[in-house]
Amino acid sequence: MERSNKRLVYICSPYSGDRVANTEKAKRYSRFAVDAGAVPFAPHLLLPLYMKEESERGQALYMDLVFLGRSDELWVFGNRISSGMQAEIDRAKQLGMPVRYFSEDMKEETDERSQHHYCE
């Protein structure tokens, strides 16, 4: 296995709402990143294993931002930007981190706001 300069990519996509469907999408987005030669990290695939969304959301969001700070790039997927995702995007921009936007079918978009709907 080659240990080259692979980018650590933070996967940013919706979790709330239809959690089952959104978890499956996050898995697909992560596989897409692997196939693109990156090392993906999708916190909403890991944190729900040991944290409660209903009572520990604030702590989980804090942990997300810690993970994000150790990443090389932020990849945003889907056409809906939740408040949690927006916090991740804002933090990545504060850190000067590259932010890339992709549709749900993993096509890269050049205009960050053209296909995205901002919501809570």
C-alpha positions in Angstrom: 0.0 0.0 0.0 1.4 3.4 -1.1 1.5 6.0 1.7 1.8 9.0 -0.6 0.4 12.5 -0.2 -3.2 11.5 -0.2 -5.5 14.3 0.9 -7.7 13.9 4.1 -11.1 14.9 2.8 -13.9 15.7 5.2 -17.3 14.6 3.8 -20.0 17.2 4.4 -23.5 16.0 3.7 -26.9 16.0 5.4 -27.5 13.6 8.3 -30.7 14.8 9.9 -34.0 14.1 8.4 -34.0 10.6 6.7 -31.0 9.4 8.7 -31.0 5.9 7.0 -31.0 7.3 3.5 -28.5 10.0 4.4 -26.1 7.5 6.0 -26.2 5.4 2.8 -25.5 8.6 0.8 -22.5 9.4 3.0 -21.2 5.9 2.4 -21.4 6.5 -1.4 -19.8 9.9 -1.1 -16.9 8.4 1.0 -16.4 5.6 -1.6 -16.3 8.3 -4.3 -13.5 10.1 -2.4 -11.6 6.8 -2.1 -11.9 6.2 -5.8 -10.7 9.8 -6.4 -7.5 9.0 -4.5 -8.4 10.7 -1.2 -8.8 9.5 2.4 -12.4 10.4 3.3 -13.7 11.0 6.8 -17.5 11.3 7.3 -18.2 12.0 11.0 -21.9 11.1 10.7 -20.9 7.6 9.8 -18.9 7.3 13.0 -20.3 9.5 15.7 -23.9 8.0 15.7 -22.3 4.7 16.8 -21.5 6.1 20.3 -23.3 9.5 20.6 -27.0 10.4 20.8 -28.1 12.9 18.2 -31.1 14.1 20.4 -29.1 14.9 23.5 -25.5 15.3 22.4 -25.9 17.2 19.1 -23.9 20.2 20.3 -21.0 18.1 21.5 -21.1 16.1 18.2 -21.0 19.3 16.2 -18.0 20.5 18.2 -16.2 17.2 17.5 -17.1 17.6 13.8 -15.2 20.9 13.8 -12.2 19.3 15.5 -12.1 16.6 12.9 -12.5 19.2 10.1 -9.6 21.2 11.5 -7.3 18.2 10.9 -8.5 17.7 7.3 -7.0 19.0 4.1 -10.2 19.7 2.1 -14.0 19.9 2.7 -16.2 18.2 0.1 -19.9 19.2 0.3 -22.4 16.8 -1.2 -26.1 17.2 -2.1 -28.4 20.1 -2.9 -29.4 20.8 0.8 -27.2 22.7 3.2 -28.2 22.1 6.8 -27.2 24.4 9.6 -24.6 21.9 10.7 -23.2 21.7 7.2 -23.1 25.5 7.0 -21.1 25.6 10.2 -18.6 23.2 8.7 -18.4 25.2 5.5 -17.9 28.5 7.4 -15.2 26.9 9.5 -13.4 25.5 6.5 -13.4 28.9 4.9 -12.1 30.5 8.1 -9.2 28.0 8.0 -8.5 28.8 4.3 -9.3 25.2 3.5 -10.3 24.2 -0.1 -14.1 23.6 -0.3 -15.5 21.6 -3.2 -19.2 21.2 -4.0 -20.7 18.1 -5.6 -24.3 17.2 -6.5 -26.0 14.1 -5.0 -24.8 12.1 -8.1 -21.2 13.3 -7.3 -20.8 15.7 -10.2 -18.6 18.6 -9.2 -20.2 22.0 -9.3 -18.3 25.2 -10.0 -20.8 27.6 -8.5 -21.2 26.8 -4.8 -24.7 28.3 -4.4 -26.2 27.4 -7.8 -27.6 24.0 -6.9 -27.8 24.2 -3.1 -30.8 25.0 -0.9 -30.0 26.4 2.5 -32.2 25.3 5.3 -32.2 24.4 9.0 
